């Protein structure tokens, strides 16, 4: 969970820091530094609002748990998180330039009209969107225990590293292309999303809400393969394997737990889990190739040049 929290926090916070940095830099270009205090005010309000959303999420989870319905809420949040994480990687990267131009246009309009309120609202919306997404993802990876993720080493270190990288990127001290950095972290985010998808399908099948094309005699989904002796997906599975066979697993279940959380690993997946994992990356790969494919207009310009 710590590494997932680190990666999500780094990605979301760095994106927010870079956007705020671009706004502040654009204000310098417009010779309007007096508006920077309103940008900071919007950021501060957005952080408070994000913490409020986190508190509200925790209250909702506690309420559902008291009625015994928290499992279904967790599954719903995990499914929505898969969609949001995928959207963040596939679509936001494509629209980054357009978003930057739109943000600069809003800043220029606010400066020309002398509207401090517009500057506060714009800065607030930029940060609160990232903040709410982060809270949502934290709820998905922690099973609703958001406060544990907020105070974890992963979230804190991700935030600090995002602030450092953001400053270095904006100041020009770091020469690593921002686009390449987000591409690398984006691939890792896709693995987290695929893991959530596989885990969600597995839990639906465990609850009897989803069947399988391959079934055991007792009516439970059959495993396509079982490599628990190689690497169990949880330490408990390792203990049970040692008890039943008298042999130790090749790789520790603690490593398997990390692989399950990060990559959706399962030592005995159902057919639907295997198909979903490979199908998800086939779709994501197709979308990435489609985005990176030069458009007809760019091809014509290259031919003319």
C-alpha positions in Angstrom: 0.0 0.0 0.0 2.9 2.4 0.8 4.3 2.2 -2.8 0.9 2.6 -4.3 0.3 5.7 -2.1 3.7 7.0 -3.0 3.2 6.7 -6.7 -0.4 8.1 -6.7 0.6 11.0 -4.5 3.7 11.8 -6.6 1.7 11.7 -9.8 -1.3 13.8 -8.6 0.7 16.3 -6.5 3.3 16.8 -9.1 0.7 17.5 -11.7 -1.0 20.1 -9.4 2.4 21.7 -8.5 3.4 22.0 -12.1 0.1 23.7 -13.0 0.3 26.1 -10.1 3.9 26.8 -11.1 2.9 27.5 -14.7 0.2 29.9 -13.4 2.7 31.8 -11.2 5.3 31.9 -14.0 2.6 33.2 -16.4 1.7 36.0 -14.0 5.4 37.0 -14.0 5.3 37.2 -17.8 2.2 39.3 -17.6 3.9 41.6 -15.1 1.2 40.9 -12.5 2.9 39.5 -9.4 0.2 41.1 -7.2 -2.1 38.3 -8.1 0.1 35.5 -6.7 -1.4 35.9 -3.3 -4.8 35.0 -4.7 -3.4 31.9 -6.3 -2.0 30.8 -2.9 -5.4 31.6 -1.4 -7.1 29.3 -3.9 -4.5 26.6 -3.3 -5.0 26.8 0.5 -8.8 26.6 0.2 -8.5 23.6 -2.1 -6.3 21.8 0.4 -8.8 22.4 3.2 -11.6 21.2 0.9 -9.7 18.0 0.0 -9.1 17.2 3.7 -12.9 17.8 4.2 -13.6 15.3 1.4 -11.3 12.8 3.0 -13.1 13.2 6.4 -16.4 12.8 4.7 -15.3 9.6 2.9 -14.2 8.2 6.2 -17.6 9.0 7.8 -19.4 7.4 4.9 -17.3 4.2 5.1 -17.9 4.0 8.9 -21.6 4.4 8.3 -21.7 1.6 5.7 -19.6 -0.6 7.9 -22.1 -0.3 10.7 -24.8 -1.7 8.3 -22.5 -4.4 6.9 -22.5 -2.9 3.5 -18.9 -1.6 3.4 -17.8 -4.4 1.1 -20.1 -3.3 -1.7 -19.0 0.3 -1.3 -15.3 -0.7 -1.5 -16.0 -2.7 -4.7 -17.8 0.3 -6.2 -14.9 2.6 -5.4 -12.4 0.2 -6.8 -14.3 0.0 -10.1 -14.6 3.8 -10.4 -10.9 4.1 -9.5 -9.9 1.8 -12.4 -11.8 4.1 -14.8 -10.3 7.3 -13.2 -6.7 6.0 -13.2 -7.0 4.9 -16.8 -8.5 8.2 -17.8 -5.7 10.1 -16.0 -3.0 8.3 -17.9 -4.6 7.9 -21.4 -6.6 11.0 -21.8 -5.0 13.7 -19.6 -1.6 13.2 -21.3 -3.1 13.8 -24.6 -4.9 17.0 -23.5 -2.1 18.4 -21.5 -1.2 21.1 -24.0 -4.8 22.2 -24.5 -5.3 22.4 -20.8 -2.2 24.5 -20.4 -3.4 26.9 -23.1 -6.8 27.1 -21.5 -5.3 27.8 -18.1 -3.1 30.6 -19.5 -6.2 32.1 -21.2 -8.1 32.1 -17.9 -5.2 33.7 -16.1 -4.8 36.4 -18.8 -8.6 37.1 -18.7 -8.5 37.4 -14.9 -5.6 39.8 -15.0 -7.1 42.0 -17.8 -10.4 42.3 -15.8 -8.7 42.7 -12.4 -10.7 39.8 -11.0 -9.0 38.3 -7.9 -12.1 36.1 -7.3 -11.5 34.5 -10.7 -7.9 33.8 -9.9 -8.9 32.2 -6.5 -11.6 30.0 -8.2 -9.3 28.9 -11.0 -6.5 27.9 -8.6 -9.0 26.3 -6.3 -10.5 24.1 -9.0 -7.1 23.0 -10.3 -6.0 21.8 -6.9 -9.3 20.4 -5.6 -9.7 18.2 -8.6 -6.4 16.5 -7.9 -7.1 16.4 -4.2 -10.5 14.7 -4.6 -9.0 12.2 -7.1 -6.2 11.4 -4.6 -8.7 10.8 -1.8 -10.7 8.5 -4.0 -7.7 6.5 -5.0 -6.6 6.3 -1.3 -10.0 4.9 -0.4 -9.6 2.2 -3.1 -6.1 1.0 -2.2 -6.8 1.0 1.6 -10.3 -0.5 1.7 -11.7 2.7 3.1 -9.0 3.4 5.8 -8.0 6.7 4.3 -6.4 8.1 7.4 -3.8 5.3 7.4 -2.8 6.2 3.8 -2.7 10.0 4.5 -0.2 9.4 7.3 1.8 6.6 5.6 5.4 6.9 4.5 4.3 6.5 0.9 2.0 9.4 0.9 4.3 11.8 2.8 7.4 10.9 0.7 5.4 11.2 -2.5 4.2 14.7 -1.5 7.7 15.9 -0.6 9.2 14.5 -3.8 6.5 16.1 -5.9 7.2 19.5 -4.3 11.0 19.0 -5.0 10.5 17.8 -8.5 7.9 20.5 -9.2 10.3 23.2 -8.1 13.1 21.8 -10.1 11.0 21.4 -13.2 9.5 24.9 -13.0 12.8 26.6 -12.2 14.5 24.7 -15.1 17.1 23.0 -12.9 15.9 19.5 -13.9 16.6 18.6 -17.5 14.4 15.4 -17.5 11.5 16.0 -19.9 8.2 16.3 -18.0 6.4 14.3 -20.7 8.8 11.4 -20.3 8.5 11.5 -16.6 4.7 11.2 -16.7 4.9 8.5 -19.3 7.0 6.3 -17.0 4.8 6.9 -14.0 1.8 6.5 -16.2 2.8 2.9 -17.1 3.1 2.1 -13.4 -0.3 3.7 -12.7 -1.8 1.4 -15.4 -0.4 -1.6 -13.5 -2.1 -0.4 -10.3 -5.4 0.0 -12.3 -5.1 -3.5 -13.7 -4.4 -4.8 -10.3 -7.6 -3.2 -8.9 -9.6 -4.6 -11.8 -8.4 -8.1 -11.2 -8.9 -7.8 -7.4 -12.5 -6.5 -8.0 -13.4 -9.4 -10.3 -11.9 -11.9 -7.7 -14.0 -10.4 -4.9 -17.1 -10.4 -7.0 -16.5 -14.1 -7.6 -15.8 -14.8 -3.9 -19.1 -13.2 -3.0 -20.9 -15.3 -5.6 -22.0 -12.2 -7.5 -20.0 -13.3 -10.6 -19.7 -16.7 -12.0 -17.1 -18.2 -14.3 -16.8 -20.2 -17.5 -14.6 -22.7 -15.6 -16.2 -24.0 -12.5 -15.2 -26.5 -9.8 -17.5 -29.3 -8.7 -18.6 -27.3 -5.7 -19.8 -24.4 -7.8 -16.8 -22.1 -7.2 -14.7 -20.5 -10.0 -11.9 -22.8 -11.0 -8.3 -21.6 -11.2 -6.6 -21.5 -14.6 -3.3 -22.5 -12.8 -2.0 -22.6 -9.2 1.6 -21.6 -8.5 1.3 -21.1 -4.8 4.5 -23.1 -4.3 6.4 -20.6 -6.5 5.0 -17.4 -4.9 1.8 -17.1 -2.8 -0.1 -13.9 -3.0 -0.3 -13.5 0.8 1.8 -14.6 3.8 -1.2 -16.6 5.1 -1.1 -18.7 1.9 2.6 -19.3 2.5 1.9 -20.5 6.1 -0.9 -22.8 4.8 1.3 -24.2 2.0 4.0 -25.0 4.6 1.5 -26.7 6.9 -0.1 -28.8 4.1 3.0 -29.9 2.2 5.9 -29.4 4.7 7.7 -27.4 2.0 8.6 -23.8 1.9 7.6 -21.5 -1.0 10.2 -20.4 -3.4 9.4 -16.7 -2.9 8.0 -15.2 0.2 4.3 -14.4 0.5 5.2 -10.8 1.6 6.7 -10.2 -1.9 3.5 -11.8 -3.3 1.4 -9.4 -1.4 3.3 -6.5 -3.0 3.0 -8.0 -6.4 -0.7 -8.5 -5.9 -1.3 -4.9 -4.8 0.9 -3.4 -7.5 0.4 -5.7 -10.5 -2.7 -7.6 -9.8 -0.8 -10.9 -9.2 -2.7 -14.0 -8.1 -1.2 -17.5 -7.7 -4.5 -19.1 -8.7 -6.5 -16.7 -10.9 -9.8 -17.4 -12.5 -10.3 -17.4 -16.3 -12.1 -14.0 -16.0 -9.2 -12.5 -14.0 -6.6 -13.6 -16.6 -8.7 -12.4 -19.5 -9.4 -9.0 -17.8 -5.7 -8.4 -17.0 -4.4 -9.1 -20.5 -7.5 -7.4 -22.1 -6.9 -4.3 -20.0 -3.3 -3.9 -21.2 -4.3 -4.7 -24.8 -6.8 -1.8 -24.7 -4.4 0.5 -22.9 -1.6 -0.3 -25.3 -3.9 0.3 -28.3 -4.9 3.7 -26.9 -1.3 4.7 -26.2 -0.3 3.8 -29.8 -3.3 5.6 -31.2 -2.4 8.8 -29.2 1.3 8.7 -30.2 0.4 8.1 -33.9 1.1 11.3 -35.9 -2.1 13.0 -37.2 -2.7 13.6 -40.9 -2.1 17.3 -40.4 1.3 16.7 -38.8 2.2 14.2 -41.6 1.3 16.7 -44.3 3.4 19.4 -42.6 6.4 17.1 -42.4 6.1 16.2 -46.1 5.9 19.9 -47.0 9.0 20.7 -44.9 
